[in-house]
């Protein structure tokens, strides 16, 4: 969306969603063919500064290796933490830079979400992230004049794209952390589907895709963490859906009794205050990832209007405001 939670655009919140189905791997002494057909396997790895947990029906080490390599490829390609990443090169370029189709896809997708969210989702927010110190862990409240200067370099409409070239005005820098982790989850799902695996769950620190059913033959069961305490505030099940949650309780600091989280407004330069937790269910994780951030910076009436005007996206959301009031547009199990 990083020596933080995936790059650091808006951060994204390790272990926000808990997968409640824990019995997923049943080894068997039957023949390998039958075991692979009926048993569930799991594996985990660390990348994008989060733990990726994968559960799936069958057992195939080659697929597991492909998925881990794909996550790492996307991380190294798009994280501004790496000087060799394509994003670091674009941010330091002095003119139009020719980009590959995948990178153009992500930038154009980000500009699309910027447009439909009326500017809330903005990949040019990196100058603000830098002055707040979230990137290097030196968190601080910037002086108002410092924020005002940084805001001059925040606006996705200033990104110029012509053919396969992208141009950033001087002083502008982008960060794809609000969308790239969801994209990585979708890429992992593609690897499974192309390999003939239809039942799986890929969970990258709260950004996840759930396909088919779990080892009990039921939908995957998801829980949303209490943002101000222990336990889970919402349980629901999903099948063939993606889920992502944004919150103010994983990466934040408190100064003079005020909580400042890493989800910054491209309009004011300060953290958004509408919500403390925002979960989005969508058809793909790229969309869920971007919209969980966008909705975090939108009032309830604007979220409802967005959902109504974009019915084709089939968006569901579950939001908690600072008063711990819950707002949602679904009440029953998602199928």
N, C-alpha and C positions, 0 to 999 in steps of 0.2 A: 506496500500500500502501500541486515541491519544489526548493529551491535545493540540490539534492542529487539522489539518484536517485529519481525520482518523489516523492511527498510526503515521506516520511520515517518512516512508521510503523515499518517494519522495514527500510526502505531497499530496495533490490533493485538488482542488481549489473550495472552496465553491461558489456556485451560479455563475459559469462560463457560464453554458448554461441556457438560459431562455426559459421556455415553453410559447409560445406565445398564445396558445389557453387558454383563461381565463374563458370562459363560459362553465362550465363542469357539473354543478350540477343543474338539473331542477326538483324540487320537484313537486309532483302531488297529487291531491286529489282522484285519481282513486284508484282502488283496489290495495293492496300491491303487488300482483303478477304482474300486468301490470306495476306498477311503478318500480319494481325491474328489469323488463325486459328492460325498455326503458330509465330510468333516469341514470344519472352519479353522483357518489358520490366522495368525496375527504376527505382525512385526512392527517395530518402532525404530525411528532414527531421529537424530537431531539436526536440524537445518533451519535457516531463516530465523535463528534465535528462538526456536520453539520446538517442542516435541511433536513429531508427526506419528500418529497412531493409525494403523491400517488393519482392518479385519476383512476377511473374504472367504468365500467358499472354495475349497480346494487347497492345493499346495504347489507352488511353482516358484522356485528360487530365481529363475530368470526374470519373471515378471516383477518380483520384489526388487531386484537389482535395477531394472529399468525405471521403476517408479522413484527410487531413491536418487538415481542419477539425474532424472528429469527435474526433481525439486532442486537439486544442487546446481544444475545448469541454469535454471531460471534465476536462482538466487544470485549467482556470480555474474549473470548477464545484466541484471537490473538493479542490484543494490548499489546505492551511492557510497556504501562503505568500502567498496573495492574501486581503487583508482583505475583499474582496467575494465570496469563495467561500461557498457554502452551508454548508460545514463551519466556516468562521470565524464565520459568523453563529450557527450552532447552538452552537458552543463558548462564545460570549459571551452566549447567551440566558439569561434569568432564569426561564424557565418553559417549558411545552410549546411546541414550534414545529411548525407545519404544514409538511409536506414533500411534494414531488412523488413520483410513483410510482417513478421511477428511483432516487431517493435512498433511499426506503424499501426498495426491492429490495436495494440494496447493504448497507444497515445490517442488514436481516433476514438476508441471506446471511452477513454477518460474524458475527452472533449464532449462526447455525447452526453455522458452523465453530468458534466458541468452544465450543459445547456438545459437538460430536463430538470435538474435540481435548482435551476436559476442561480447558478454560481456557487452553491454551497460546497459541492465536491470539486476540488481544485488541486490539480497536481503541481501547480506552480507555487505551492505554499512552503516549499523548502526554506526560503529565506526567513520565514517566521519560526520554523522549527529550529533553525540554527541559533537565532537570538534568544530563544527560550531555553536553550541548552539541552533539549531532549536527545539530540543525536549523540552527544559525547557524555551524557550523564551529568552535566554541570547545570542542573536545573536552577532557574532563577526567574524572577519577574523583571522583564526588561523595562527600562524607562519609557514613558509615553512617546518621547521623541524618537527613540530607537525603533519602536513599533511603527510609528508613522513613516519613517524612512523605509523600513522593510516592506510595508504595504504597497509602496510604489512599484515593487517588483513582483506583485502577486496578481495575476489575471490570466486565466487560460485563453481568453479571447485574443491575447497577444501572440499566441503560438501560431506560426505560419507554416502551412504544409502545402507543398507544390510537388506533384508527382510523388517520388519516393524521398524527397528532401524535407527536412524539418529545420526551422530557424527559430531560435530563441533570442529575443532582444537582449542587449547588454544588461547584465545584472540579474536576469531571470534564471532560475534553476528549477528543475522538476524532480519529483520523487513519485515513483509508481507504487509505493507501499500500500496504498489504499485499494489496489486492484490486482496487483501481481500475485499475491499469495492465493487469492481466490482462483486466479487463472491457473496457478500451479496445481491446485486441487482438481480443477477441471481436466487438466492434462493427464493427471494420474488416472482419473476416471476413464478417459479415452483409452489409455493403455490397457486397462482391465477389459473394457468392452470390445476392443479390437482383438483381444486374446481369447474372447469367448467367455469371460467371467461376468456373470450377470448379477451376482449377489455380493455386495461389498460396501464397506464404509471407509472413507478416507477423511481423517480428522486432523487438520493442521492447526493445533492450538485454538480451536474454536471455529475455524472456517472449515466446513465439511460438506461432503456429498454422500448421500445414502442411496444405494441402489438395491432393488430387490428386497430380500427379507434377511433376517438374522438367523442364527442357528436354531431358533425355536420355530421358524417358519412364520414369524410375525414381523410387522414393521419395526424399523429401528427406533428405539426409545431414546429421546433426548431430554435433558433437563437444563433449565436456565438458572444460573447461580444467583443467589441473593447478593445484590451489589453492596449491601451495607451490613452484612452479617454472614452467618453460616447457613448451610442448607441450600435447598432448591426452591424457587418460587413458582416454577411452572414446569410441568411434564407434558410432553406431547410426542406423538410418533410420526415418522415420515417414511415415505417410500418414493424413490425416484425424485428426490428433492435435494436442494442445497440450502444450507443454513449458515448465517454469519452473525456475530454479535459484536457490537462496539460498546465500550463502557468507560467510565471515568475512574475506575477502581483498581486498575492494574498498573498503569503508568501515570503517576501524579506526584505532586508534592504539596505540602501545606506551608504557607507563609503568612504570618500574622493572623492565624486562625482561618485563612481562606484556602480552599482546595483548588489547585490548578491542575487540570489534566492535559494530556497531549493532543487532544482533538481540538484544533485551533480554527477559529473563524477567519476565512479569507476576507471578510468585510471589516472586522474590528481589530483583528490581530490577537484577540484574547480567546480563551477556551469557551466553547459553547456551554450554555447553562440550562437548556431546555430539558435534557434527559440525563439520567445516570446510567442507563442501560438501554440498548436498542438492538433487538434481534429481528432479522429479516429472513423470511423463507422465500426462495425463488426457484426457478427452473434450473439455474446454473450458478456456480459459486462465484464466478466473476461478477455477475449482477448482484448477488447477495452481499458480497464483500463491499462493493462500491456503495450500494444503497444503505447498508447499515451505517456507514459513515455519513452519507448525505442526510438520511433521516435524523441522525443525531443532532444535526444542525438546523432542523426544521420544526416549526410549531405543528401541533397536532392537526389543525385544520388544513395546513399545507400538505401534510403527509396524506391525509384522507383524499384531498383533491388530486394529488399525484396518483394514488392508487386507482381512483375512479377514472382518471384520464389515460391511464396506461393499463387497461384491463388485460391486454395481451401478455403482459409480463407476469400475471398471476401472482402478485405480491401479497404476502401476509406479514404482519409485523406484531411484535410484542414489546411494548415500551414501558419503562418505569421512570417517573419524574423524581425530582429531589424530595418531594413530599412522600415518596414511596407509594404513590398512586399508580395503578396499572391501567394502561390503555392498549387495546388490541382489536384487530378486525377478524379474529377467529377464536372460537371457543371449544371446538371439538377436534378430534384426532384428524391430522392431515393424511390423506391417502393419495 
